Amino acid sequence: ATMGFFPIDATTIDYLRRTGRDERTATLVERYAREQGLFRTDDAPTPTYTKRLSLDLGTVVPSLAG
């Protein structure tokens, strides 16, 4: 894969708060994500992609690099 994208949403911000990040950091992350168009909401359009990939997880094997 050239990229995997997991958008920031309210659950992400809640996670930051519940795992010890201070309120300033959680607010900054949310504000930045919203201003950059990276914050996902329920009313956001569904992304469109040029290709769909199907993967049989039973064929995945461990790999170590570096």
mmCIF file of the N, C-alpha and C atoms, coordinates in Angstrom:
data_MODEL
# 
_entry.id   MODEL 
# 
loop_
_atom_site.group_PDB 
_atom_site.id 
_atom_site.type_symbol 
_atom_site.label_atom_id 
_atom_site.label_alt_id 
_atom_site.label_comp_id 
_atom_site.label_asym_id 
_atom_site.label_entity_id 
_atom_site.label_seq_id 
_atom_site.pdbx_PDB_ins_code 
_atom_site.Cartn_x 
_atom_site.Cartn_y 
_atom_site.Cartn_z 
_atom_site.occupancy 
_atom_site.B_iso_or_equiv 
_atom_site.pdbx_formal_charge 
_atom_site.auth_seq_id 
_atom_site.auth_comp_id 
_atom_site.auth_asym_id 
_atom_site.auth_atom_id 
_atom_site.pdbx_PDB_model_num 
ATOM 1   N N  . ALA A 1 1  ? 0.847   -1.184  0.000  1.00 0.00 ? 1  ALA A N  1 
ATOM 2   C CA . ALA A 1 1  ? 0.000   0.000   0.000  1.00 0.00 ? 1  ALA A CA 1 
ATOM 3   C C  . ALA A 1 1  ? 0.883   1.235   0.000  1.00 0.00 ? 1  ALA A C  1 
ATOM 4   N N  . THR A 1 2  ? 0.490   2.201   -0.756 1.00 0.00 ? 2  THR A N  1 
ATOM 5   C CA . THR A 1 2  ? 1.219   3.461   -0.736 1.00 0.00 ? 2  THR A CA 1 
ATOM 6   C C  . THR A 1 2  ? 0.753   4.332   0.409  1.00 0.00 ? 2  THR A C  1 
ATOM 7   N N  . MET A 1 3  ? -0.453  4.055   0.925  1.00 0.00 ? 3  MET A N  1 
ATOM 8   C CA . MET A 1 3  ? -0.955  4.892   2.003  1.00 0.00 ? 3  MET A CA 1 
ATOM 9   C C  . MET A 1 3  ? -2.140  4.244   2.703  1.00 0.00 ? 3  MET A C  1 
ATOM 10  N N  . GLY A 1 4  ? -2.220  4.428   3.972  1.00 0.00 ? 4  GLY A N  1 
ATOM 11  C CA . GLY A 1 4  ? -3.416  4.105   4.740  1.00 0.00 ? 4  GLY A CA 1 
ATOM 12  C C  . GLY A 1 4  ? -3.816  5.373   5.477  1.00 0.00 ? 4  GLY A C  1 
ATOM 13  N N  . PHE A 1 5  ? -5.090  5.727   5.480  1.00 0.00 ? 5  PHE A N  1 
ATOM 14  C CA . PHE A 1 5  ? -5.529  6.978   6.100  1.00 0.00 ? 5  PHE A CA 1 
ATOM 15  C C  . PHE A 1 5  ? -6.595  6.688   7.139  1.00 0.00 ? 5  PHE A C  1 
ATOM 16  N N  . PHE A 1 6  ? -6.349  7.104   8.346  1.00 0.00 ? 6  PHE A N  1 
ATOM 17  C CA . PHE A 1 6  ? -7.297  6.966   9.433  1.00 0.00 ? 6  PHE A CA 1 
ATOM 18  C C  . PHE A 1 6  ? -7.579  8.367   9.959  1.00 0.00 ? 6  PHE A C  1 
ATOM 19  N N  . PRO A 1 7  ? -8.707  8.964   9.572  1.00 0.00 ? 7  PRO A N  1 
ATOM 20  C CA . PRO A 1 7  ? -8.970  10.361  9.912  1.00 0.00 ? 7  PRO A CA 1 
ATOM 21  C C  . PRO A 1 7  ? -9.156  10.577  11.412 1.00 0.00 ? 7  PRO A C  1 
ATOM 22  N N  . ILE A 1 8  ? -8.852  11.774  11.836 1.00 0.00 ? 8  ILE A N  1 
ATOM 23  C CA . ILE A 1 8  ? -9.072  12.187  13.219 1.00 0.00 ? 8  ILE A CA 1 
ATOM 24  C C  . ILE A 1 8  ? -10.556 12.495  13.369 1.00 0.00 ? 8  ILE A C  1 
ATOM 25  N N  . ASP A 1 9  ? -11.143 12.036  14.467 1.00 0.00 ? 9  ASP A N  1 
ATOM 26  C CA . ASP A 1 9  ? -12.548 12.326  14.734 1.00 0.00 ? 9  ASP A CA 1 
ATOM 27  C C  . ASP A 1 9  ? -12.728 12.568  16.231 1.00 0.00 ? 9  ASP A C  1 
ATOM 28  N N  . ALA A 1 10 ? -13.968 12.716  16.652 1.00 0.00 ? 10 ALA A N  1 
ATOM 29  C CA . ALA A 1 10 ? -14.244 12.988  18.063 1.00 0.00 ? 10 ALA A CA 1 
ATOM 30  C C  . ALA A 1 10 ? -13.732 11.868  18.963 1.00 0.00 ? 10 ALA A C  1 
ATOM 31  N N  . THR A 1 11 ? -13.758 10.637  18.487 1.00 0.00 ? 11 THR A N  1 
ATOM 32  C CA . THR A 1 11 ? -13.251 9.509   19.271 1.00 0.00 ? 11 THR A CA 1 
ATOM 33  C C  . THR A 1 11 ? -11.748 9.642   19.488 1.00 0.00 ? 11 THR A C  1 
ATOM 34  N N  . THR A 1 12 ? -11.041 10.107  18.476 1.00 0.00 ? 12 THR A N  1 
ATOM 35  C CA . THR A 1 12 ? -9.596  10.328  18.600 1.00 0.00 ? 12 THR A CA 1 
ATOM 36  C C  . THR A 1 12 ? -9.309  11.363  19.680 1.00 0.00 ? 12 THR A C  1 
ATOM 37  N N  . ILE A 1 13 ? -10.033 12.466  19.647 1.00 0.00 ? 13 ILE A N  1 
ATOM 38  C CA . ILE A 1 13 ? -9.818  13.539  20.626 1.00 0.00 ? 13 ILE A CA 1 
ATOM 39  C C  . ILE A 1 13 ? -10.177 13.051  22.027 1.00 0.00 ? 13 ILE A C  1 
ATOM 40  N N  . ASP A 1 14 ? -11.252 12.282  22.153 1.00 0.00 ? 14 ASP A N  1 
ATOM 41  C CA . ASP A 1 14 ? -11.630 11.705  23.442 1.00 0.00 ? 14 ASP A CA 1 
ATOM 42  C C  . ASP A 1 14 ? -10.527 10.787  23.961 1.00 0.00 ? 14 ASP A C  1 
ATOM 43  N N  . TYR A 1 15 ? -9.943  9.988   23.072 1.00 0.00 ? 15 TYR A N  1 
ATOM 44  C CA . TYR A 1 15 ? -8.840  9.098   23.446 1.00 0.00 ? 15 TYR A CA 1 
ATOM 45  C C  . TYR A 1 15 ? -7.664  9.908   24.005 1.00 0.00 ? 15 TYR A C  1 
ATOM 46  N N  . LEU A 1 16 ? -7.322  11.001  23.343 1.00 0.00 ? 16 LEU A N  1 
ATOM 47  C CA . LEU A 1 16 ? -6.218  11.833  23.825 1.00 0.00 ? 16 LEU A CA 1 
ATOM 48  C C  . LEU A 1 16 ? -6.486  12.311  25.246 1.00 0.00 ? 16 LEU A C  1 
ATOM 49  N N  . ARG A 1 17 ? -7.697  12.755  25.488 1.00 0.00 ? 17 ARG A N  1 
ATOM 50  C CA . ARG A 1 17 ? -8.050  13.262  26.822 1.00 0.00 ? 17 ARG A CA 1 
ATOM 51  C C  . ARG A 1 17 ? -8.015  12.154  27.881 1.00 0.00 ? 17 ARG A C  1 
ATOM 52  N N  . ARG A 1 18 ? -8.509  10.968  27.527 1.00 0.00 ? 18 ARG A N  1 
ATOM 53  C CA . ARG A 1 18 ? -8.585  9.877   28.499 1.00 0.00 ? 18 ARG A CA 1 
ATOM 54  C C  . ARG A 1 18 ? -7.257  9.173   28.736 1.00 0.00 ? 18 ARG A C  1 
ATOM 55  N N  . THR A 1 19 ? -6.252  9.470   27.917 1.00 0.00 ? 19 THR A N  1 
ATOM 56  C CA . THR A 1 19 ? -4.953  8.812   28.094 1.00 0.00 ? 19 THR A CA 1 
ATOM 57  C C  . THR A 1 19 ? -3.876  9.790   28.558 1.00 0.00 ? 19 THR A C  1 
ATOM 58  N N  . GLY A 1 20 ? -4.315  10.833  29.247 1.00 0.00 ? 20 GLY A N  1 
ATOM 59  C CA . GLY A 1 20 ? -3.367  11.687  29.934 1.00 0.00 ? 20 GLY A CA 1 
ATOM 60  C C  . GLY A 1 20 ? -2.857  12.908  29.196 1.00 0.00 ? 20 GLY A C  1 
ATOM 61  N N  . ARG A 1 21 ? -3.331  13.139  27.990 1.00 0.00 ? 21 ARG A N  1 
ATOM 62  C CA . ARG A 1 21 ? -2.902  14.366  27.312 1.00 0.00 ? 21 ARG A CA 1 
ATOM 63  C C  . ARG A 1 21 ? -3.631  15.541  27.955 1.00 0.00 ? 21 ARG A C  1 
ATOM 64  N N  . ASP A 1 22 ? -2.928  16.665  28.085 1.00 0.00 ? 22 ASP A N  1 
ATOM 65  C CA . ASP A 1 22 ? -3.579  17.812  28.694 1.00 0.00 ? 22 ASP A CA 1 
ATOM 66  C C  . ASP A 1 22 ? -4.594  18.417  27.721 1.00 0.00 ? 22 ASP A C  1 
ATOM 67  N N  . GLU A 1 23 ? -5.507  19.195  28.270 1.00 0.00 ? 23 GLU A N  1 
ATOM 68  C CA . GLU A 1 23 ? -6.589  19.779  27.473 1.00 0.00 ? 23 GLU A CA 1 
ATOM 69  C C  . GLU A 1 23 ? -6.051  20.667  26.351 1.00 0.00 ? 23 GLU A C  1 
ATOM 70  N N  . ARG A 1 24 ? -4.969  21.363  26.614 1.00 0.00 ? 24 ARG A N  1 
ATOM 71  C CA . ARG A 1 24 ? -4.375  22.234  25.592 1.00 0.00 ? 24 ARG A CA 1 
ATOM 72  C C  . ARG A 1 24 ? -3.949  21.424  24.365 1.00 0.00 ? 24 ARG A C  1 
ATOM 73  N N  . THR A 1 25 ? -3.325  20.277  24.592 1.00 0.00 ? 25 THR A N  1 
ATOM 74  C CA . THR A 1 25 ? -2.873  19.428  23.484 1.00 0.00 ? 25 THR A CA 1 
ATOM 75  C C  . THR A 1 25 ? -4.061  18.873  22.708 1.00 0.00 ? 25 THR A C  1 
ATOM 76  N N  . ALA A 1 26 ? -5.065  18.347  23.413 1.00 0.00 ? 26 ALA A N  1 
ATOM 77  C CA . ALA A 1 26 ? -6.245  17.788  22.744 1.00 0.00 ? 26 ALA A CA 1 
ATOM 78  C C  . ALA A 1 26 ? -6.948  18.856  21.912 1.00 0.00 ? 26 ALA A C  1 
ATOM 79  N N  . THR A 1 27 ? -7.078  20.045  22.455 1.00 0.00 ? 27 THR A N  1 
ATOM 80  C CA . THR A 1 27 ? -7.720  21.146  21.732 1.00 0.00 ? 27 THR A CA 1 
ATOM 81  C C  . THR A 1 27 ? -6.903  21.552  20.519 1.00 0.00 ? 27 THR A C  1 
ATOM 82  N N  . LEU A 1 28 ? -5.598  21.602  20.673 1.00 0.00 ? 28 LEU A N  1 
ATOM 83  C CA . LEU A 1 28 ? -4.720  21.963  19.557 1.00 0.00 ? 28 LEU A CA 1 
ATOM 84  C C  . LEU A 1 28 ? -4.820  20.945  18.423 1.00 0.00 ? 28 LEU A C  1 
ATOM 85  N N  . VAL A 1 29 ? -4.807  19.657  18.753 1.00 0.00 ? 29 VAL A N  1 
ATOM 86  C CA . VAL A 1 29 ? -4.922  18.607  17.736 1.00 0.00 ? 29 VAL A CA 1 
ATOM 87  C C  . VAL A 1 29 ? -6.256  18.733  17.004 1.00 0.00 ? 29 VAL A C  1 
ATOM 88  N N  . GLU A 1 30 ? -7.331  18.923  17.748 1.00 0.00 ? 30 GLU A N  1 
ATOM 89  C CA . GLU A 1 30 ? -8.644  19.043  17.110 1.00 0.00 ? 30 GLU A CA 1 
ATOM 90  C C  . GLU A 1 30 ? -8.708  20.274  16.211 1.00 0.00 ? 30 GLU A C  1 
ATOM 91  N N  . ARG A 1 31 ? -8.245  21.394  16.710 1.00 0.00 ? 31 ARG A N  1 
ATOM 92  C CA . ARG A 1 31 ? -8.280  22.626  15.911 1.00 0.00 ? 31 ARG A CA 1 
ATOM 93  C C  . ARG A 1 31 ? -7.464  22.492  14.636 1.00 0.00 ? 31 ARG A C  1 
ATOM 94  N N  . TYR A 1 32 ? -6.260  21.947  14.759 1.00 0.00 ? 32 TYR A N  1 
ATOM 95  C CA . TYR A 1 32 ? -5.398  21.765  13.583 1.00 0.00 ? 32 TYR A CA 1 
ATOM 96  C C  . TYR A 1 32 ? -6.069  20.850  12.556 1.00 0.00 ? 32 TYR A C  1 
ATOM 97  N N  . ALA A 1 33 ? -6.602  19.711  13.026 1.00 0.00 ? 33 ALA A N  1 
ATOM 98  C CA . ALA A 1 33 ? -7.238  18.756  12.113 1.00 0.00 ? 33 ALA A CA 1 
ATOM 99  C C  . ALA A 1 33 ? -8.431  19.384  11.403 1.00 0.00 ? 33 ALA A C  1 
ATOM 100 N N  . ARG A 1 34 ? -9.221  20.149  12.115 1.00 0.00 ? 34 ARG A N  1 
ATOM 101 C CA . ARG A 1 34 ? -10.373 20.811  11.491 1.00 0.00 ? 34 ARG A CA 1 
ATOM 102 C C  . ARG A 1 34 ? -9.917  21.840  10.455 1.00 0.00 ? 34 ARG A C  1 
ATOM 103 N N  . GLU A 1 35 ? -8.937  22.653  10.804 1.00 0.00 ? 35 GLU A N  1 
ATOM 104 C CA . GLU A 1 35 ? -8.468  23.694  9.883  1.00 0.00 ? 35 GLU A CA 1 
ATOM 105 C C  . GLU A 1 35 ? -7.810  23.115  8.637  1.00 0.00 ? 35 GLU A C  1 
ATOM 106 N N  . GLN A 1 36 ? -7.225  21.932  8.743  1.00 0.00 ? 36 GLN A N  1 
ATOM 107 C CA . GLN A 1 36 ? -6.566  21.303  7.597  1.00 0.00 ? 36 GLN A CA 1 
ATOM 108 C C  . GLN A 1 36 ? -7.502  20.386  6.807  1.00 0.00 ? 36 GLN A C  1 
ATOM 109 N N  . GLY A 1 37 ? -8.753  20.279  7.238  1.00 0.00 ? 37 GLY A N  1 
ATOM 110 C CA . GLY A 1 37 ? -9.707  19.415  6.550  1.00 0.00 ? 37 GLY A CA 1 
ATOM 111 C C  . GLY A 1 37 ? -9.472  17.938  6.809  1.00 0.00 ? 37 GLY A C  1 
ATOM 112 N N  . LEU A 1 38 ? -8.843  17.616  7.931  1.00 0.00 ? 38 LEU A N  1 
ATOM 113 C CA . LEU A 1 38 ? -8.516  16.230  8.270  1.00 0.00 ? 38 LEU A CA 1 
ATOM 114 C C  . LEU A 1 38 ? -9.449  15.644  9.327  1.00 0.00 ? 38 LEU A C  1 
ATOM 115 N N  . PHE A 1 39 ? -10.405 16.439  9.810  1.00 0.00 ? 39 PHE A N  1 
ATOM 116 C CA . PHE A 1 39 ? -11.295 15.996  10.879 1.00 0.00 ? 39 PHE A CA 1 
ATOM 117 C C  . PHE A 1 39 ? -12.539 15.381  10.266 1.00 0.00 ? 39 PHE A C  1 
ATOM 118 N N  . ARG A 1 40 ? -12.860 14.162  10.647 1.00 0.00 ? 40 ARG A N  1 
ATOM 119 C CA . ARG A 1 40 ? -13.996 13.418  10.081 1.00 0.00 ? 40 ARG A CA 1 
ATOM 120 C C  . ARG A 1 40 ? -15.224 13.590  10.960 1.00 0.00 ? 40 ARG A C  1 
ATOM 121 N N  . THR A 1 41 ? -16.339 13.930  10.336 1.00 0.00 ? 41 THR A N  1 
ATOM 122 C CA . THR A 1 41 ? -17.619 14.015  11.032 1.00 0.00 ? 41 THR A CA 1 
ATOM 123 C C  . THR A 1 41 ? -18.616 13.100  10.326 1.00 0.00 ? 41 THR A C  1 
ATOM 124 N N  . ASP A 1 42 ? -19.719 12.804  11.000 1.00 0.00 ? 42 ASP A N  1 
ATOM 125 C CA . ASP A 1 42 ? -20.729 11.917  10.415 1.00 0.00 ? 42 ASP A CA 1 
ATOM 126 C C  . ASP A 1 42 ? -21.330 12.474  9.130  1.00 0.00 ? 42 ASP A C  1 
ATOM 127 N N  . ASP A 1 43 ? -21.355 13.799  8.992  1.00 0.00 ? 43 ASP A N  1 
ATOM 128 C CA . ASP A 1 43 ? -21.955 14.390  7.794  1.00 0.00 ? 43 ASP A CA 1 
ATOM 129 C C  . ASP A 1 43 ? -20.944 14.629  6.667  1.00 0.00 ? 43 ASP A C  1 
ATOM 130 N N  . ALA A 1 44 ? -19.702 14.220  6.870  1.00 0.00 ? 44 ALA A N  1 
ATOM 131 C CA . ALA A 1 44 ? -18.679 14.377  5.819  1.00 0.00 ? 44 ALA A CA 1 
ATOM 132 C C  . ALA A 1 44 ? -18.967 13.400  4.677  1.00 0.00 ? 44 ALA A C  1 
ATOM 133 N N  . PRO A 1 45 ? -18.655 13.805  3.451  1.00 0.00 ? 45 PRO A N  1 
ATOM 134 C CA . PRO A 1 45 ? -18.885 12.890  2.326  1.00 0.00 ? 45 PRO A CA 1 
ATOM 135 C C  . PRO A 1 45 ? -17.982 11.658  2.418  1.00 0.00 ? 45 PRO A C  1 
ATOM 136 N N  . THR A 1 46 ? -18.459 10.554  1.889  1.00 0.00 ? 46 THR A N  1 
ATOM 137 C CA . THR A 1 46 ? -17.669 9.331   1.848  1.00 0.00 ? 46 THR A CA 1 
ATOM 138 C C  . THR A 1 46 ? -16.541 9.508   0.840  1.00 0.00 ? 46 THR A C  1 
ATOM 139 N N  . PRO A 1 47 ? -15.303 9.222   1.234  1.00 0.00 ? 47 PRO A N  1 
ATOM 140 C CA . PRO A 1 47 ? -14.183 9.372   0.289  1.00 0.00 ? 47 PRO A CA 1 
ATOM 141 C C  . PRO A 1 47 ? -14.349 8.445   -0.914 1.00 0.00 ? 47 PRO A C  1 
ATOM 142 N N  . THR A 1 48 ? -13.824 8.863   -2.044 1.00 0.00 ? 48 THR A N  1 
ATOM 143 C CA . THR A 1 48 ? -13.808 8.009   -3.229 1.00 0.00 ? 48 THR A CA 1 
ATOM 144 C C  . THR A 1 48 ? -12.360 7.655   -3.538 1.00 0.00 ? 48 THR A C  1 
ATOM 145 N N  . TYR A 1 49 ? -12.150 6.453   -4.000 1.00 0.00 ? 49 TYR A N  1 
ATOM 146 C CA . TYR A 1 49 ? -10.814 5.956   -4.291 1.00 0.00 ? 49 TYR A CA 1 
ATOM 147 C C  . TYR A 1 49 ? -10.770 5.435   -5.719 1.00 0.00 ? 49 TYR A C  1 
ATOM 148 N N  . THR A 1 50 ? -9.585  5.406   -6.303 1.00 0.00 ? 50 THR A N  1 
ATOM 149 C CA . THR A 1 50 ? -9.447  4.935   -7.680 1.00 0.00 ? 50 THR A CA 1 
ATOM 150 C C  . THR A 1 50 ? -9.425  3.421   -7.770 1.00 0.00 ? 50 THR A C  1 
ATOM 151 N N  . LYS A 1 51 ? -9.054  2.747   -6.681 1.00 0.00 ? 51 LYS A N  1 
ATOM 152 C CA . LYS A 1 51 ? -8.995  1.287   -6.681 1.00 0.00 ? 51 LYS A CA 1 
ATOM 153 C C  . LYS A 1 51 ? -9.539  0.741   -5.373 1.00 0.00 ? 51 LYS A C  1 
ATOM 154 N N  . ARG A 1 52 ? -10.034 -0.478  -5.432 1.00 0.00 ? 52 ARG A N  1 
ATOM 155 C CA . ARG A 1 52 ? -10.469 -1.192  -4.234 1.00 0.00 ? 52 ARG A CA 1 
ATOM 156 C C  . ARG A 1 52 ? -9.583  -2.422  -4.093 1.00 0.00 ? 52 ARG A C  1 
ATOM 157 N N  . LEU A 1 53 ? -9.083  -2.641  -2.905 1.00 0.00 ? 53 LEU A N  1 
ATOM 158 C CA . LEU A 1 53 ? -8.194  -3.760  -2.639 1.00 0.00 ? 53 LEU A CA 1 
ATOM 159 C C  . LEU A 1 53 ? -8.889  -4.747  -1.715 1.00 0.00 ? 53 LEU A C  1 
ATOM 160 N N  . SER A 1 54 ? -8.897  -6.000  -2.105 1.00 0.00 ? 54 SER A N  1 
ATOM 161 C CA . SER A 1 54 ? -9.399  -7.062  -1.237 1.00 0.00 ? 54 SER A CA 1 
ATOM 162 C C  . SER A 1 54 ? -8.196  -7.856  -0.755 1.00 0.00 ? 54 SER A C  1 
ATOM 163 N N  . LEU A 1 55 ? -8.156  -8.135  0.542  1.00 0.00 ? 55 LEU A N  1 
ATOM 164 C CA . LEU A 1 55 ? -7.007  -8.806  1.130  1.00 0.00 ? 55 LEU A CA 1 
ATOM 165 C C  . LEU A 1 55 ? -7.483  -9.951  2.011  1.00 0.00 ? 55 LEU A C  1 
ATOM 166 N N  . ASP A 1 56 ? -6.974  -11.144 1.747  1.00 0.00 ? 56 ASP A N  1 
ATOM 167 C CA . ASP A 1 56 ? -7.253  -12.305 2.586  1.00 0.00 ? 56 ASP A CA 1 
ATOM 168 C C  . ASP A 1 56 ? -6.250  -12.273 3.735  1.00 0.00 ? 56 ASP A C  1 
ATOM 169 N N  . LEU A 1 57 ? -6.713  -11.920 4.929  1.00 0.00 ? 57 LEU A N  1 
ATOM 170 C CA . LEU A 1 57 ? -5.807  -11.791 6.070  1.00 0.00 ? 57 LEU A CA 1 
ATOM 171 C C  . LEU A 1 57 ? -5.121  -13.101 6.427  1.00 0.00 ? 57 LEU A C  1 
ATOM 172 N N  . GLY A 1 58 ? -5.653  -14.216 5.978  1.00 0.00 ? 58 GLY A N  1 
ATOM 173 C CA . GLY A 1 58 ? -5.021  -15.510 6.205  1.00 0.00 ? 58 GLY A CA 1 
ATOM 174 C C  . GLY A 1 58 ? -3.725  -15.682 5.431  1.00 0.00 ? 58 GLY A C  1 
ATOM 175 N N  . THR A 1 59 ? -3.484  -14.826 4.449  1.00 0.00 ? 59 THR A N  1 
ATOM 176 C CA . THR A 1 59 ? -2.259  -14.916 3.654  1.00 0.00 ? 59 THR A CA 1 
ATOM 177 C C  . THR A 1 59 ? -1.158  -13.988 4.159  1.00 0.00 ? 59 THR A C  1 
ATOM 178 N N  . VAL A 1 60 ? -1.458  -13.191 5.165  1.00 0.00 ? 60 VAL A N  1 
ATOM 179 C CA . VAL A 1 60 ? -0.481  -12.236 5.690  1.00 0.00 ? 60 VAL A CA 1 
ATOM 180 C C  . VAL A 1 60 ? 0.509   -12.963 6.591  1.00 0.00 ? 60 VAL A C  1 
ATOM 181 N N  . VAL A 1 61 ? 1.802   -12.688 6.385  1.00 0.00 ? 61 VAL A N  1 
ATOM 182 C CA . VAL A 1 61 ? 2.846   -13.295 7.210  1.00 0.00 ? 61 VAL A CA 1 
ATOM 183 C C  . VAL A 1 61 ? 3.666   -12.194 7.879  1.00 0.00 ? 61 VAL A C  1 
ATOM 184 N N  . PRO A 1 62 ? 4.238   -12.480 9.046  1.00 0.00 ? 62 PRO A N  1 
ATOM 185 C CA . PRO A 1 62 ? 5.056   -11.477 9.721  1.00 0.00 ? 62 PRO A CA 1 
ATOM 186 C C  . PRO A 1 62 ? 6.264   -11.074 8.872  1.00 0.00 ? 62 PRO A C  1 
ATOM 187 N N  . SER A 1 63 ? 6.671   -9.829  9.041  1.00 0.00 ? 63 SER A N  1 
ATOM 188 C CA . SER A 1 63 ? 7.834   -9.316  8.319  1.00 0.00 ? 63 SER A CA 1 
ATOM 189 C C  . SER A 1 63 ? 8.544   -8.308  9.210  1.00 0.00 ? 63 SER A C  1 
ATOM 190 N N  . LEU A 1 64 ? 9.859   -8.313  9.160  1.00 0.00 ? 64 LEU A N  1 
ATOM 191 C CA . LEU A 1 64 ? 10.646  -7.376  9.942  1.00 0.00 ? 64 LEU A CA 1 
ATOM 192 C C  . LEU A 1 64 ? 11.666  -6.733  9.027  1.00 0.00 ? 64 LEU A C  1 
ATOM 193 N N  . ALA A 1 65 ? 11.738  -5.428  9.051  1.00 0.00 ? 65 ALA A N  1 
ATOM 194 C CA . ALA A 1 65 ? 12.700  -4.713  8.216  1.00 0.00 ? 65 ALA A CA 1 
ATOM 195 C C  . ALA A 1 65 ? 13.418  -3.672  9.064  1.00 0.00 ? 65 ALA A C  1 
ATOM 196 N N  . GLY A 1 66 ? 14.636  -3.369  8.666  1.00 0.00 ? 66 GLY A N  1 
ATOM 197 C CA . GLY A 1 66 ? 15.374  -2.293  9.314  1.00 0.00 ? 66 GLY A CA 1 
ATOM 198 C C  . GLY A 1 66 ? 16.170  -2.762  10.441 1.00 0.00 ? 66 GLY A C  1 
# 
